[in-house]
């Protein structure tokens, strides 16, 4: 169908020198001429397994049409970037205002050499924070003793992402864990473009709502440069539709991490971006509100058995000790 | 603080209902996605059905009931009901109100010491009823109106409507949810030029 459309467009245009003609004797034949392309298959090299496949993606449409504009408004710096008197929480200078109590510990960048960081770029319509890639990663401790557990992880990650994963090898030697350098211990796959948005859609619509004890990304999450990692327990793997259908075929479920790599400059912008994709962010206030709503009552039930009373008392005592 | 001689602060709110469905694909786009889907299908790893389904397992080869998507145009589209929020699902709908015979964005005055974004939100609820679930896009205004008189500064804020519907109260005689292209029919030239870049 594309070929038909392309052929028609070729016919309509009078000057089409840029169109690559398959025929070798183009000089003899007047242009434009309907080329017999239907019997010649398109070259195999046009398929790139390492690149994201263009696919209709509603998350991408949502970002392009709604999120990008809102993010521009939400992350715009209304003060002059050259002005040193900028918003306090956006500017952390190591060695200069480390003692400033306005910077909470979680707002400081995580990696060491912050002097090597590029200065924060001025926010414009063309550098709005965007999701650049998602890395789904599994680390399997048992792979040290049994390499074949990686096969299970490979199959699962391929099923949920649609891309063939790669093996992650250890880079350190730890004798206690029988770990040697170069030993395959993990599996990861990096998703970009429309594949990434498809995975994100599945995660947000199908997996996250079914998690019983996960209520959101913590408000302190982030590596300081706009990348956020979320860990999932093995049970979450079974919530993906691809795994759910063929649950029996897998010996065990793997826990996995999902790393959201963004073009955001800091954690705050990255969290804003993710919340735009309907991933909840939980801070202390929302957690308190949630717990109040769920009403964790500590009142003792008069009919509860003696062992429960004893257990409750013991737990309270241990909590008190821990506080001290 | 604003004295009698200083300019008065006003807010205007661009209330938007975001698109609810994906945009209509052009013929070329459809061909493009179809081509890539075929290319992907041709290079896919083959699935061995016997590995994934047990022998004699019933129902796996039966036709799966796929969900039938709803119509892209609604009753509001055919009736061209400009007050409905179900119209033009693939486009942004912006709220315009008729105050004193003139169509404009929802405007309101800022009370003494009131933050701008709160004033913007309050003015929409006051003028269009309390049955609106709004989400203000941040606290900063998105524009400063250029059609101000000497003694007035009008800051424009953006808000999303998440639920509810406008119910005009006294002062507001009419309202409509219009698309970017329809806005010019409602606003006069000066007001439209002021706002067109925000849509």
Interface residues (C-beta under 8 A of the other chain):
Chain A: X1 X2 X5 X42 X46 X47 X49 X53 X54 X55 X56 X58 X61 X65 X66 X70 X73 X74 X76 X78 X164 X246 X249
Chain B: X18 X19 X22 X23 X25 X27 X28 X30 X31 X32 X33 X34 X35 X36 X37 X39 X40 X42 X43 X45 X51 X52 X92 X137 X138 X140 X142 X158
